[in-house]
């Protein structure tokens, strides 16, 4: 069973709703992303949605677009985002 499926199964069994925050990877800076993710878990996040900066974010609102632009300007792309997730998972095997 995947982490997400296990999380939703546990939430359903306990009658809880999921807290699923969103963070744009690489904003405000790359090293902050794993720290932010750990803080979200400490604050009760069940699942974290990580936004990968994209050069043409037509479906995103202005705040997420601006966060993506800042991350792209710092050279953040899919390879860097996957490295951030890998770093986060070294300390967290449940989220």
PDB file of N, CA, C and O in Angstrom:
ATOM      1  N   UNK A   1       0.852  -1.177   0.000  1.00  0.00           N
ATOM      2  CA  UNK A   1       0.000   0.000   0.000  1.00  0.00           C
ATOM      3  C   UNK A   1       0.899   1.242   0.000  1.00  0.00           C
ATOM      4  O   UNK A   1       1.887   1.296   0.732  1.00  0.00           O
ATOM      5  N   UNK A   2       0.557   2.224  -0.811  1.00  0.00           N
ATOM      6  CA  UNK A   2       1.360   3.445  -0.885  1.00  0.00           C
ATOM      7  C   UNK A   2       1.195   4.281   0.386  1.00  0.00           C
ATOM      8  O   UNK A   2       0.261   4.076   1.161  1.00  0.00           O
ATOM      9  N   UNK A   3       2.098   5.206   0.583  1.00  0.00           N
ATOM     10  CA  UNK A   3       2.014   6.096   1.748  1.00  0.00           C
ATOM     11  C   UNK A   3       0.705   6.869   1.746  1.00  0.00           C
ATOM     12  O   UNK A   3       0.062   7.018   2.786  1.00  0.00           O
ATOM     13  N   UNK A   4       0.315   7.358   0.585  1.00  0.00           N
ATOM     14  CA  UNK A   4      -0.917   8.152   0.508  1.00  0.00           C
ATOM     15  C   UNK A   4      -2.126   7.280   0.812  1.00  0.00           C
ATOM     16  O   UNK A   4      -3.008   7.687   1.568  1.00  0.00           O
ATOM     17  N   UNK A   5      -2.179   6.085   0.231  1.00  0.00           N
ATOM     18  CA  UNK A   5      -3.302   5.181   0.498  1.00  0.00           C
ATOM     19  C   UNK A   5      -3.362   4.813   1.976  1.00  0.00           C
ATOM     20  O   UNK A   5      -4.442   4.786   2.566  1.00  0.00           O
ATOM     21  N   UNK A   6      -2.214   4.529   2.574  1.00  0.00           N
ATOM     22  CA  UNK A   6      -2.175   4.189   4.002  1.00  0.00           C
ATOM     23  C   UNK A   6      -2.635   5.364   4.856  1.00  0.00           C
ATOM     24  O   UNK A   6      -3.356   5.180   5.837  1.00  0.00           O
ATOM     25  N   UNK A   7      -2.221   6.563   4.485  1.00  0.00           N
ATOM     26  CA  UNK A   7      -2.622   7.754   5.237  1.00  0.00           C
ATOM     27  C   UNK A   7      -4.130   7.944   5.172  1.00  0.00           C
ATOM     28  O   UNK A   7      -4.773   8.183   6.195  1.00  0.00           O
ATOM     29  N   UNK A   8      -4.700   7.839   3.965  1.00  0.00           N
ATOM     30  CA  UNK A   8      -6.141   8.020   3.834  1.00  0.00           C
ATOM     31  C   UNK A   8      -6.922   6.900   4.506  1.00  0.00           C
ATOM     32  O   UNK A   8      -8.010   7.139   5.031  1.00  0.00           O
ATOM     33  N   UNK A   9      -6.393   5.689   4.500  1.00  0.00           N
ATOM     34  CA  UNK A   9      -7.057   4.591   5.204  1.00  0.00           C
ATOM     35  C   UNK A   9      -7.086   4.864   6.703  1.00  0.00           C
ATOM     36  O   UNK A   9      -8.113   4.668   7.353  1.00  0.00           O
ATOM     37  N   UNK A  10      -5.962   5.315   7.251  1.00  0.00           N
ATOM     38  CA  UNK A  10      -5.900   5.626   8.681  1.00  0.00           C
ATOM     39  C   UNK A  10      -6.820   6.796   9.024  1.00  0.00           C
ATOM     40  O   UNK A  10      -7.499   6.775  10.051  1.00  0.00           O
ATOM     41  N   UNK A  11      -6.839   7.804   8.172  1.00  0.00           N
ATOM     42  CA  UNK A  11      -7.725   8.947   8.413  1.00  0.00           C
ATOM     43  C   UNK A  11      -9.185   8.515   8.379  1.00  0.00           C
ATOM     44  O   UNK A  11      -9.981   8.925   9.224  1.00  0.00           O
ATOM     45  N   UNK A  12      -9.530   7.690   7.404  1.00  0.00           N
ATOM     46  CA  UNK A  12     -10.907   7.214   7.304  1.00  0.00           C
ATOM     47  C   UNK A  12     -11.316   6.388   8.512  1.00  0.00           C
ATOM     48  O   UNK A  12     -12.435   6.511   9.010  1.00  0.00           O
ATOM     49  N   UNK A  13     -10.403   5.546   8.978  1.00  0.00           N
ATOM     50  CA  UNK A  13     -10.697   4.701  10.140  1.00  0.00           C
ATOM     51  C   UNK A  13     -10.901   5.528  11.400  1.00  0.00           C
ATOM     52  O   UNK A  13     -11.673   5.151  12.281  1.00  0.00           O
ATOM     53  N   UNK A  14     -10.197   6.666  11.482  1.00  0.00           N
ATOM     54  CA  UNK A  14     -10.313   7.500  12.677  1.00  0.00           C
ATOM     55  C   UNK A  14     -11.356   8.605  12.525  1.00  0.00           C
ATOM     56  O   UNK A  14     -11.650   9.323  13.480  1.00  0.00           O
ATOM     57  N   UNK A  15     -11.914   8.739  11.320  1.00  0.00           N
ATOM     58  CA  UNK A  15     -12.919   9.773  11.102  1.00  0.00           C
ATOM     59  C   UNK A  15     -12.349  11.173  10.937  1.00  0.00           C
ATOM     60  O   UNK A  15     -13.089  12.156  10.979  1.00  0.00           O
ATOM     61  N   UNK A  16     -11.045  11.267  10.750  1.00  0.00           N
ATOM     62  CA  UNK A  16     -10.391  12.577  10.583  1.00  0.00           C
ATOM     63  C   UNK A  16     -10.394  13.004   9.129  1.00  0.00           C
ATOM     64  O   UNK A  16     -10.457  12.182   8.215  1.00  0.00           O
ATOM     65  N   UNK A  17     -10.325  14.298   8.942  1.00  0.00           N
ATOM     66  CA  UNK A  17     -10.126  14.875   7.613  1.00  0.00           C
ATOM     67  C   UNK A  17      -8.631  15.056   7.405  1.00  0.00           C
ATOM     68  O   UNK A  17      -7.876  15.181   8.369  1.00  0.00           O
ATOM     69  N   UNK A  18      -8.205  15.071   6.155  1.00  0.00           N
ATOM     70  CA  UNK A  18      -6.781  15.225   5.839  1.00  0.00           C
ATOM     71  C   UNK A  18      -6.393  16.696   5.787  1.00  0.00           C
ATOM     72  O   UNK A  18      -7.140  17.533   5.280  1.00  0.00           O
ATOM     73  N   UNK A  19      -5.227  16.992   6.315  1.00  0.00           N
ATOM     74  CA  UNK A  19      -4.614  18.312   6.162  1.00  0.00           C
ATOM     75  C   UNK A  19      -3.533  18.154   5.096  1.00  0.00           C
ATOM     76  O   UNK A  19      -2.541  17.457   5.308  1.00  0.00           O
ATOM     77  N   UNK A  20      -3.735  18.811   3.940  1.00  0.00           N
ATOM     78  CA  UNK A  20      -2.827  18.663   2.802  1.00  0.00           C
ATOM     79  C   UNK A  20      -2.372  20.051   2.346  1.00  0.00           C
ATOM     80  O   UNK A  20      -2.988  20.642   1.459  1.00  0.00           O
ATOM     81  N   UNK A  21      -1.306  20.571   2.942  1.00  0.00           N
ATOM     82  CA  UNK A  21      -0.802  21.882   2.518  1.00  0.00           C
ATOM     83  C   UNK A  21      -0.042  21.787   1.196  1.00  0.00           C
ATOM     84  O   UNK A  21       0.405  20.714   0.791  1.00  0.00           O
ATOM     85  N   UNK A  22       0.091  22.932   0.538  1.00  0.00           N
ATOM     86  CA  UNK A  22       0.816  23.046  -0.729  1.00  0.00           C
ATOM     87  C   UNK A  22       2.025  23.937  -0.518  1.00  0.00           C
ATOM     88  O   UNK A  22       1.940  24.965   0.154  1.00  0.00           O
ATOM     89  N   UNK A  23       3.149  23.542  -1.092  1.00  0.00           N
ATOM     90  CA  UNK A  23       4.352  24.375  -1.061  1.00  0.00           C
ATOM     91  C   UNK A  23       4.998  24.311  -2.442  1.00  0.00           C
ATOM     92  O   UNK A  23       5.106  23.243  -3.043  1.00  0.00           O
ATOM     93  N   UNK A  24       5.427  25.475  -2.934  1.00  0.00           N
ATOM     94  CA  UNK A  24       6.173  25.502  -4.188  1.00  0.00           C
ATOM     95  C   UNK A  24       7.626  25.200  -3.867  1.00  0.00           C
ATOM     96  O   UNK A  24       8.255  25.928  -3.098  1.00  0.00           O
ATOM     97  N   UNK A  25       8.157  24.153  -4.437  1.00  0.00           N
ATOM     98  CA  UNK A  25       9.550  23.769  -4.182  1.00  0.00           C
ATOM     99  C   UNK A  25      10.486  24.885  -4.635  1.00  0.00           C
ATOM    100  O   UNK A  25      10.336  25.446  -5.720  1.00  0.00           O
ATOM    101  N   UNK A  26      11.450  25.189  -3.779  1.00  0.00           N
ATOM    102  CA  UNK A  26      12.460  26.182  -4.128  1.00  0.00           C
ATOM    103  C   UNK A  26      12.103  27.604  -3.783  1.00  0.00           C
ATOM    104  O   UNK A  26      12.876  28.513  -4.085  1.00  0.00           O
ATOM    105  N   UNK A  27      10.965  27.833  -3.163  1.00  0.00           N
ATOM    106  CA  UNK A  27      10.575  29.182  -2.759  1.00  0.00           C
ATOM    107  C   UNK A  27      10.329  29.188  -1.263  1.00  0.00           C
ATOM    108  O   UNK A  27       9.497  28.410  -0.797  1.00  0.00           O
ATOM    109  N   UNK A  28      10.997  30.009  -0.493  1.00  0.00           N
ATOM    110  CA  UNK A  28      11.777  31.175  -0.902  1.00  0.00           C
ATOM    111  C   UNK A  28      13.183  30.842  -1.396  1.00  0.00           C
ATOM    112  O   UNK A  28      13.789  31.643  -2.109  1.00  0.00           O
ATOM    113  N   UNK A  29      13.716  29.663  -1.026  1.00  0.00           N
ATOM    114  CA  UNK A  29      15.010  29.222  -1.557  1.00  0.00           C
ATOM    115  C   UNK A  29      15.076  27.707  -1.401  1.00  0.00           C
ATOM    116  O   UNK A  29      14.328  27.125  -0.616  1.00  0.00           O
ATOM    117  N   UNK A  30      15.963  27.079  -2.140  1.00  0.00           N
ATOM    118  CA  UNK A  30      15.995  25.615  -2.222  1.00  0.00           C
ATOM    119  C   UNK A  30      16.182  24.936  -0.872  1.00  0.00           C
ATOM    120  O   UNK A  30      15.466  23.986  -0.556  1.00  0.00           O
ATOM    121  N   UNK A  31      17.125  25.402  -0.080  1.00  0.00           N
ATOM    122  CA  UNK A  31      17.402  24.741   1.196  1.00  0.00           C
ATOM    123  C   UNK A  31      16.242  24.840   2.181  1.00  0.00           C
ATOM    124  O   UNK A  31      16.160  24.056   3.127  1.00  0.00           O
ATOM    125  N   UNK A  32      15.355  25.791   1.964  1.00  0.00           N
ATOM    126  CA  UNK A  32      14.224  25.962   2.873  1.00  0.00           C
ATOM    127  C   UNK A  32      13.137  24.919   2.649  1.00  0.00           C
ATOM    128  O   UNK A  32      12.375  24.618   3.569  1.00  0.00           O
ATOM    129  N   UNK A  33      13.052  24.368   1.455  1.00  0.00           N
ATOM    130  CA  UNK A  33      11.927  23.485   1.136  1.00  0.00           C
ATOM    131  C   UNK A  33      11.847  22.269   2.060  1.00  0.00           C
ATOM    132  O   UNK A  33      10.776  22.027   2.617  1.00  0.00           O
ATOM    133  N   UNK A  34      12.918  21.485   2.258  1.00  0.00           N
ATOM    134  CA  UNK A  34      12.798  20.366   3.207  1.00  0.00           C
ATOM    135  C   UNK A  34      12.492  20.838   4.633  1.00  0.00           C
ATOM    136  O   UNK A  34      11.763  20.165   5.361  1.00  0.00           O
ATOM    137  N   UNK A  35      13.036  21.977   5.032  1.00  0.00           N
ATOM    138  CA  UNK A  35      12.747  22.522   6.364  1.00  0.00           C
ATOM    139  C   UNK A  35      11.265  22.868   6.491  1.00  0.00           C
ATOM    140  O   UNK A  35      10.636  22.575   7.507  1.00  0.00           O
ATOM    141  N   UNK A  36      10.716  23.493   5.453  1.00  0.00           N
ATOM    142  CA  UNK A  36       9.294  23.836   5.446  1.00  0.00           C
ATOM    143  C   UNK A  36       8.453  22.567   5.512  1.00  0.00           C
ATOM    144  O   UNK A  36       7.461  22.511   6.238  1.00  0.00           O
ATOM    145  N   UNK A  37       8.848  21.556   4.760  1.00  0.00           N
ATOM    146  CA  UNK A  37       8.100  20.301   4.755  1.00  0.00           C
ATOM    147  C   UNK A  37       8.093  19.661   6.142  1.00  0.00           C
ATOM    148  O   UNK A  37       7.058  19.168   6.589  1.00  0.00           O
ATOM    149  N   UNK A  38       9.233  19.663   6.821  1.00  0.00           N
ATOM    150  CA  UNK A  38       9.283  19.106   8.182  1.00  0.00           C
ATOM    151  C   UNK A  38       8.419  19.929   9.133  1.00  0.00           C
ATOM    152  O   UNK A  38       7.755  19.369  10.005  1.00  0.00           O
ATOM    153  N   UNK A  39       8.421  21.240   8.976  1.00  0.00           N
ATOM    154  CA  UNK A  39       7.583  22.095   9.823  1.00  0.00           C
ATOM    155  C   UNK A  39       6.100  21.819   9.574  1.00  0.00           C
ATOM    156  O   UNK A  39       5.301  21.825  10.511  1.00  0.00           O
ATOM    157  N   UNK A  40       5.733  21.578   8.321  1.00  0.00           N
ATOM    158  CA  UNK A  40       4.343  21.251   8.011  1.00  0.00           C
ATOM    159  C   UNK A  40       3.923  19.947   8.677  1.00  0.00           C
ATOM    160  O   UNK A  40       2.819  19.849   9.212  1.00  0.00           O
ATOM    161  N   UNK A  41       4.795  18.952   8.647  1.00  0.00           N
ATOM    162  CA  UNK A  41       4.496  17.680   9.317  1.00  0.00           C
ATOM    163  C   UNK A  41       4.363  17.904  10.822  1.00  0.00           C
ATOM    164  O   UNK A  41       3.440  17.383  11.448  1.00  0.00           O
ATOM    165  N   UNK A  42       5.276  18.672  11.399  1.00  0.00           N
ATOM    166  CA  UNK A  42       5.211  18.963  12.836  1.00  0.00           C
ATOM    167  C   UNK A  42       3.917  19.699  13.184  1.00  0.00           C
ATOM    168  O   UNK A  42       3.404  19.576  14.296  1.00  0.00           O
ATOM    169  N   UNK A  43       3.398  20.461  12.228  1.00  0.00           N
ATOM    170  CA  UNK A  43       2.151  21.189  12.439  1.00  0.00           C
ATOM    171  C   UNK A  43       0.899  20.380  12.146  1.00  0.00           C
ATOM    172  O   UNK A  43      -0.212  20.893  12.271  1.00  0.00           O
ATOM    173  N   UNK A  44       1.065  19.120  11.757  1.00  0.00           N
ATOM    174  CA  UNK A  44      -0.088  18.251  11.580  1.00  0.00           C
ATOM    175  C   UNK A  44      -0.424  17.857  10.157  1.00  0.00           C
ATOM    176  O   UNK A  44      -1.460  17.234   9.926  1.00  0.00           O
ATOM    177  N   UNK A  45       0.421  18.201   9.194  1.00  0.00           N
ATOM    178  CA  UNK A  45       0.137  17.824   7.804  1.00  0.00           C
ATOM    179  C   UNK A  45       0.129  16.308   7.655  1.00  0.00           C
ATOM    180  O   UNK A  45       1.004  15.613   8.170  1.00  0.00           O
ATOM    181  N   UNK A  46      -0.869  15.814   6.946  1.00  0.00           N
ATOM    182  CA  UNK A  46      -0.962  14.383   6.674  1.00  0.00           C
ATOM    183  C   UNK A  46      -0.284  14.019   5.359  1.00  0.00           C
ATOM    184  O   UNK A  46       0.343  12.965   5.247  1.00  0.00           O
ATOM    185  N   UNK A  47      -0.410  14.885   4.380  1.00  0.00           N
ATOM    186  CA  UNK A  47       0.180  14.737   3.053  1.00  0.00           C
ATOM    187  C   UNK A  47       0.650  16.127   2.659  1.00  0.00           C
ATOM    188  O   UNK A  47       0.024  17.116   3.041  1.00  0.00           O
ATOM    189  N   UNK A  48       1.733  16.225   1.909  1.00  0.00           N
ATOM    190  CA  UNK A  48       2.209  17.525   1.427  1.00  0.00           C
ATOM    191  C   UNK A  48       2.186  17.507  -0.090  1.00  0.00           C
ATOM    192  O   UNK A  48       2.745  16.612  -0.724  1.00  0.00           O
ATOM    193  N   UNK A  49       1.532  18.504  -0.661  1.00  0.00           N
ATOM    194  CA  UNK A  49       1.542  18.666  -2.115  1.00  0.00           C
ATOM    195  C   UNK A  49       2.691  19.600  -2.467  1.00  0.00           C
ATOM    196  O   UNK A  49       2.762  20.720  -1.963  1.00  0.00           O
ATOM    197  N   UNK A  50       3.583  19.145  -3.323  1.00  0.00           N
ATOM    198  CA  UNK A  50       4.758  19.928  -3.694  1.00  0.00           C
ATOM    199  C   UNK A  50       4.598  20.400  -5.130  1.00  0.00           C
ATOM    200  O   UNK A  50       4.452  19.599  -6.053  1.00  0.00           O
ATOM    201  N   UNK A  51       4.628  21.711  -5.300  1.00  0.00           N
ATOM    202  CA  UNK A  51       4.526  22.287  -6.629  1.00  0.00           C
ATOM    203  C   UNK A  51       5.881  22.343  -7.301  1.00  0.00           C
ATOM    204  O   UNK A  51       6.845  22.864  -6.739  1.00  0.00           O
ATOM    205  N   UNK A  52       5.949  21.806  -8.502  1.00  0.00           N
ATOM    206  CA  UNK A  52       7.177  21.871  -9.295  1.00  0.00           C
ATOM    207  C   UNK A  52       7.104  23.145 -10.130  1.00  0.00           C
ATOM    208  O   UNK A  52       6.161  23.316 -10.903  1.00  0.00           O
ATOM    209  N   UNK A  53       8.078  24.040  -9.993  1.00  0.00           N
ATOM    210  CA  UNK A  53       8.056  25.280 -10.776  1.00  0.00           C
ATOM    211  C   UNK A  53       7.984  24.974 -12.271  1.00  0.00           C
ATOM    212  O   UNK A  53       8.674  24.091 -12.780  1.00  0.00           O
ATOM    213  N   UNK A  54       7.131  25.728 -12.951  1.00  0.00           N
ATOM    214  CA  UNK A  54       6.884  25.491 -14.373  1.00  0.00           C
ATOM    215  C   UNK A  54       6.863  26.831 -15.091  1.00  0.00           C
ATOM    216  O   UNK A  54       6.351  27.816 -14.559  1.00  0.00           O
ATOM    217  N   UNK A  55       7.402  26.871 -16.268  1.00  0.00           N
ATOM    218  CA  UNK A  55       7.562  28.134 -16.990  1.00  0.00           C
ATOM    219  C   UNK A  55       6.261  28.722 -17.523  1.00  0.00           C
ATOM    220  O   UNK A  55       6.225  29.902 -17.872  1.00  0.00           O
ATOM    221  N   UNK A  56       5.195  27.935 -17.595  1.00  0.00           N
ATOM    222  CA  UNK A  56       3.933  28.426 -18.145  1.00  0.00           C
ATOM    223  C   UNK A  56       2.770  27.955 -17.269  1.00  0.00           C
ATOM    224  O   UNK A  56       1.965  27.133 -17.708  1.00  0.00           O
ATOM    225  N   UNK A  57       2.669  28.466 -16.035  1.00  0.00           N
ATOM    226  CA  UNK A  57       1.678  27.972 -15.071  1.00  0.00           C
ATOM    227  C   UNK A  57       0.292  28.598 -15.261  1.00  0.00           C
ATOM    228  O   UNK A  57      -0.191  29.310 -14.381  1.00  0.00           O
ATOM    229  N   UNK A  58      -0.335  28.339 -16.383  1.00  0.00           N
ATOM    230  CA  UNK A  58      -1.609  28.980 -16.715  1.00  0.00           C
ATOM    231  C   UNK A  58      -2.731  28.648 -15.733  1.00  0.00           C
ATOM    232  O   UNK A  58      -3.606  29.484 -15.508  1.00  0.00           O
ATOM    233  N   UNK A  59      -2.731  27.471 -15.152  1.00  0.00           N
ATOM    234  CA  UNK A  59      -3.824  27.061 -14.276  1.00  0.00           C
ATOM    235  C   UNK A  59      -3.638  27.527 -12.835  1.00  0.00           C
ATOM    236  O   UNK A  59      -4.555  27.391 -12.025  1.00  0.00           O
ATOM    237  N   UNK A  60      -2.476  28.070 -12.504  1.00  0.00           N
ATOM    238  CA  UNK A  60      -2.205  28.513 -11.138  1.00  0.00           C
ATOM    239  C   UNK A  60      -2.620  29.963 -10.950  1.00  0.00           C
ATOM    240  O   UNK A  60      -2.632  30.753 -11.894  1.00  0.00           O
ATOM    241  N   UNK A  61      -2.960  30.295  -9.709  1.00  0.00           N
ATOM    242  CA  UNK A  61      -3.274  31.675  -9.369  1.00  0.00           C
ATOM    243  C   UNK A  61      -2.005  32.500  -9.263  1.00  0.00           C
ATOM    244  O   UNK A  61      -0.902  31.962  -9.361  1.00  0.00           O
ATOM    245  N   UNK A  62      -2.154  33.812  -9.061  1.00  0.00           N
ATOM    246  CA  UNK A  62      -0.995  34.705  -9.080  1.00  0.00           C
ATOM    247  C   UNK A  62       0.039  34.424  -7.989  1.00  0.00           C
ATOM    248  O   UNK A  62       1.235  34.591  -8.230  1.00  0.00           O
ATOM    249  N   UNK A  63      -0.379  34.009  -6.819  1.00  0.00           N
ATOM    250  CA  UNK A  63       0.578  33.750  -5.736  1.00  0.00           C
ATOM    251  C   UNK A  63       1.467  32.560  -6.091  1.00  0.00           C
ATOM    252  O   UNK A  63       2.686  32.624  -5.930  1.00  0.00           O
ATOM    253  N   UNK A  64       0.866  31.485  -6.568  1.00  0.00           N
ATOM    254  CA  UNK A  64       1.646  30.303  -6.943  1.00  0.00           C
ATOM    255  C   UNK A  64       2.487  30.591  -8.178  1.00  0.00           C
ATOM    256  O   UNK A  64       3.616  30.110  -8.280  1.00  0.00           O
ATOM    257  N   UNK A  65       1.959  31.364  -9.111  1.00  0.00           N
ATOM    258  CA  UNK A  65       2.750  31.748 -10.285  1.00  0.00           C
ATOM    259  C   UNK A  65       4.006  32.506  -9.871  1.00  0.00           C
ATOM    260  O   UNK A  65       5.096  32.235 -10.375  1.00  0.00           O
ATOM    261  N   UNK A  66       3.852  33.451  -8.956  1.00  0.00           N
ATOM    262  CA  UNK A  66       5.005  34.240  -8.503  1.00  0.00           C
ATOM    263  C   UNK A  66       6.007  33.376  -7.750  1.00  0.00           C
ATOM    264  O   UNK A  66       7.216  33.547  -7.910  1.00  0.00           O
ATOM    265  N   UNK A  67       5.519  32.455  -6.934  1.00  0.00           N
ATOM    266  CA  UNK A  67       6.425  31.545  -6.225  1.00  0.00           C
ATOM    267  C   UNK A  67       7.201  30.698  -7.224  1.00  0.00           C
ATOM    268  O   UNK A  67       8.404  30.488  -7.065  1.00  0.00           O
ATOM    269  N   UNK A  68       6.520  30.216  -8.244  1.00  0.00           N
ATOM    270  CA  UNK A  68       7.182  29.431  -9.277  1.00  0.00           C
ATOM    271  C   UNK A  68       8.217  30.236 -10.041  1.00  0.00           C
ATOM    272  O   UNK A  68       9.294  29.730 -10.356  1.00  0.00           O
ATOM    273  N   UNK A  69       7.895  31.483 -10.340  1.00  0.00           N
ATOM    274  CA  UNK A  69       8.851  32.352 -11.039  1.00  0.00           C
ATOM    275  C   UNK A  69      10.110  32.571 -10.204  1.00  0.00           C
ATOM    276  O   UNK A  69      11.224  32.553 -10.727  1.00  0.00           O
ATOM    277  N   UNK A  70       9.919  32.781  -8.891  1.00  0.00           N
ATOM    278  CA  UNK A  70      11.086  32.972  -8.014  1.00  0.00           C
ATOM    279  C   UNK A  70      11.941  31.708  -7.985  1.00  0.00           C
ATOM    280  O   UNK A  70      13.168  31.780  -8.047  1.00  0.00           O
ATOM    281  N   UNK A  71      11.290  30.555  -7.890  1.00  0.00           N
ATOM    282  CA  UNK A  71      12.034  29.292  -7.856  1.00  0.00           C
ATOM    283  C   UNK A  71      12.757  29.045  -9.177  1.00  0.00           C
ATOM    284  O   UNK A  71      13.916  28.631  -9.183  1.00  0.00           O
ATOM    285  N   UNK A  72      12.083  29.294 -10.285  1.00  0.00           N
ATOM    286  CA  UNK A  72      12.725  29.120 -11.592  1.00  0.00           C
ATOM    287  C   UNK A  72      13.929  30.040 -11.738  1.00  0.00           C
ATOM    288  O   UNK A  72      14.951  29.648 -12.302  1.00  0.00           O
ATOM    289  N   UNK A  73      13.809  31.260 -11.230  1.00  0.00           N
ATOM    290  CA  UNK A  73      14.922  32.214 -11.311  1.00  0.00           C
ATOM    291  C   UNK A  73      16.135  31.725 -10.528  1.00  0.00           C
ATOM    292  O   UNK A  73      17.262  32.139 -10.799  1.00  0.00           O
ATOM    293  N   UNK A  74      15.905  30.842  -9.555  1.00  0.00           N
ATOM    294  CA  UNK A  74      17.001  30.269  -8.758  1.00  0.00           C
ATOM    295  C   UNK A  74      17.474  28.936  -9.342  1.00  0.00           C
ATOM    296  O   UNK A  74      18.301  28.251  -8.740  1.00  0.00           O
ATOM    297  N   UNK A  75      16.954  28.574 -10.503  1.00  0.00           N
ATOM    298  CA  UNK A  75      17.397  27.348 -11.164  1.00  0.00           C
ATOM    299  C   UNK A  75      16.728  26.082 -10.680  1.00  0.00           C
ATOM    300  O   UNK A  75      17.262  24.989 -10.871  1.00  0.00           O
ATOM    301  N   UNK A  76      15.562  26.206 -10.054  1.00  0.00           N
ATOM    302  CA  UNK A  76      14.866  25.029  -9.535  1.00  0.00           C
ATOM    303  C   UNK A  76      14.041  24.393 -10.650  1.00  0.00           C
ATOM    304  O   UNK A  76      13.247  25.061 -11.312  1.00  0.00           O
ATOM    305  N   UNK A  77      14.240  23.106 -10.841  1.00  0.00           N
ATOM    306  CA  UNK A  77      13.487  22.322 -11.817  1.00  0.00           C
ATOM    307  C   UNK A  77      13.179  20.960 -11.231  1.00  0.00           C
ATOM    308  O   UNK A  77      13.373  20.738 -10.035  1.00  0.00           O
ATOM    309  N   UNK A  78      12.709  20.061 -12.048  1.00  0.00           N
ATOM    310  CA  UNK A  78      12.291  18.745 -11.568  1.00  0.00           C
ATOM    311  C   UNK A  78      13.419  17.990 -10.873  1.00  0.00           C
ATOM    312  O   UNK A  78      13.187  17.366  -9.837  1.00  0.00           O
ATOM    313  N   UNK A  79      14.617  18.032 -11.410  1.00  0.00           N
ATOM    314  CA  UNK A  79      15.744  17.311 -10.795  1.00  0.00           C
ATOM    315  C   UNK A  79      15.981  17.821  -9.375  1.00  0.00           C
ATOM    316  O   UNK A  79      16.180  17.027  -8.455  1.00  0.00           O
ATOM    317  N   UNK A  80      15.961  19.133  -9.197  1.00  0.00           N
ATOM    318  CA  UNK A  80      16.189  19.714  -7.877  1.00  0.00           C
ATOM    319  C   UNK A  80      15.033  19.393  -6.925  1.00  0.00           C
ATOM    320  O   UNK A  80      15.254  19.144  -5.740  1.00  0.00           O
ATOM    321  N   UNK A  81      13.807  19.399  -7.441  1.00  0.00           N
ATOM    322  CA  UNK A  81      12.649  19.086  -6.602  1.00  0.00           C
ATOM    323  C   UNK A  81      12.729  17.644  -6.110  1.00  0.00           C
ATOM    324  O   UNK A  81      12.477  17.377  -4.935  1.00  0.00           O
ATOM    325  N   UNK A  82      13.073  16.725  -6.988  1.00  0.00           N
ATOM    326  CA  UNK A  82      13.204  15.328  -6.568  1.00  0.00           C
ATOM    327  C   UNK A  82      14.309  15.161  -5.532  1.00  0.00           C
ATOM    328  O   UNK A  82      14.183  14.335  -4.628  1.00  0.00           O
ATOM    329  N   UNK A  83      15.379  15.923  -5.645  1.00  0.00           N
ATOM    330  CA  UNK A  83      16.446  15.885  -4.635  1.00  0.00           C
ATOM    331  C   UNK A  83      15.933  16.410  -3.298  1.00  0.00           C
ATOM    332  O   UNK A  83      16.287  15.875  -2.247  1.00  0.00           O
ATOM    333  N   UNK A  84      15.103  17.452  -3.326  1.00  0.00           N
ATOM    334  CA  UNK A  84      14.524  17.991  -2.085  1.00  0.00           C
ATOM    335  C   UNK A  84      13.646  16.948  -1.411  1.00  0.00           C
ATOM    336  O   UNK A  84      13.700  16.777  -0.193  1.00  0.00           O
ATOM    337  N   UNK A  85      12.841  16.252  -2.198  1.00  0.00           N
ATOM    338  CA  UNK A  85      11.973  15.205  -1.649  1.00  0.00           C
ATOM    339  C   UNK A  85      12.819  14.074  -1.068  1.00  0.00           C
ATOM    340  O   UNK A  85      12.516  13.559   0.008  1.00  0.00           O
ATOM    341  N   UNK A  86      13.876  13.690  -1.780  1.00  0.00           N
ATOM    342  CA  UNK A  86      14.776  12.648  -1.276  1.00  0.00           C
ATOM    343  C   UNK A  86      15.369  13.068   0.071  1.00  0.00           C
ATOM    344  O   UNK A  86      15.413  12.267   1.005  1.00  0.00           O
ATOM    345  N   UNK A  87      15.824  14.315   0.174  1.00  0.00           N
ATOM    346  CA  UNK A  87      16.387  14.807   1.433  1.00  0.00           C
ATOM    347  C   UNK A  87      15.350  14.775   2.549  1.00  0.00           C
ATOM    348  O   UNK A  87      15.658  14.380   3.674  1.00  0.00           O
ATOM    349  N   UNK A  88      14.136  15.184   2.247  1.00  0.00           N
ATOM    350  CA  UNK A  88      13.062  15.171   3.236  1.00  0.00           C
ATOM    351  C   UNK A  88      12.788  13.752   3.716  1.00  0.00           C
ATOM    352  O   UNK A  88      12.623  13.516   4.913  1.00  0.00           O
ATOM    353  N   UNK A  89      12.739  12.816   2.786  1.00  0.00           N
ATOM    354  CA  UNK A  89      12.392  11.438   3.135  1.00  0.00           C
ATOM    355  C   UNK A  89      13.477  10.719   3.926  1.00  0.00           C
ATOM    356  O   UNK A  89      13.221   9.656   4.491  1.00  0.00           O
ATOM    357  N   UNK A  90      14.665  11.271   3.974  1.00  0.00           N
ATOM    358  CA  UNK A  90      15.704  10.676   4.832  1.00  0.00           C
ATOM    359  C   UNK A  90      15.278  10.707   6.295  1.00  0.00           C
ATOM    360  O   UNK A  90      15.646   9.831   7.079  1.00  0.00           O
ATOM    361  N   UNK A  91      14.499  11.725   6.654  1.00  0.00           N
ATOM    362  CA  UNK A  91      14.065  11.900   8.038  1.00  0.00           C
ATOM    363  C   UNK A  91      12.592  11.592   8.254  1.00  0.00           C
ATOM    364  O   UNK A  91      12.141  11.513   9.397  1.00  0.00           O
ATOM    365  N   UNK A  92      11.838  11.420   7.184  1.00  0.00           N
ATOM    366  CA  UNK A  92      10.399  11.203   7.303  1.00  0.00           C
ATOM    367  C   UNK A  92       9.991  10.107   6.326  1.00  0.00           C
ATOM    368  O   UNK A  92      10.040  10.297   5.111  1.00  0.00           O
ATOM    369  N   UNK A  93       9.590   8.967   6.861  1.00  0.00           N
ATOM    370  CA  UNK A  93       9.206   7.873   5.974  1.00  0.00           C
ATOM    371  C   UNK A  93       7.697   7.643   5.944  1.00  0.00           C
ATOM    372  O   UNK A  93       7.227   6.635   5.416  1.00  0.00           O
ATOM    373  N   UNK A  94       6.946   8.580   6.512  1.00  0.00           N
ATOM    374  CA  UNK A  94       5.502   8.396   6.575  1.00  0.00           C
ATOM    375  C   UNK A  94       4.713   9.412   5.758  1.00  0.00           C
ATOM    376  O   UNK A  94       3.587   9.123   5.353  1.00  0.00           O
ATOM    377  N   UNK A  95       5.265  10.580   5.507  1.00  0.00           N
ATOM    378  CA  UNK A  95       4.508  11.655   4.846  1.00  0.00           C
ATOM    379  C   UNK A  95       4.777  11.658   3.361  1.00  0.00           C
ATOM    380  O   UNK A  95       4.230  12.490   2.636  1.00  0.00           O
TER     381      UNK A  95
END
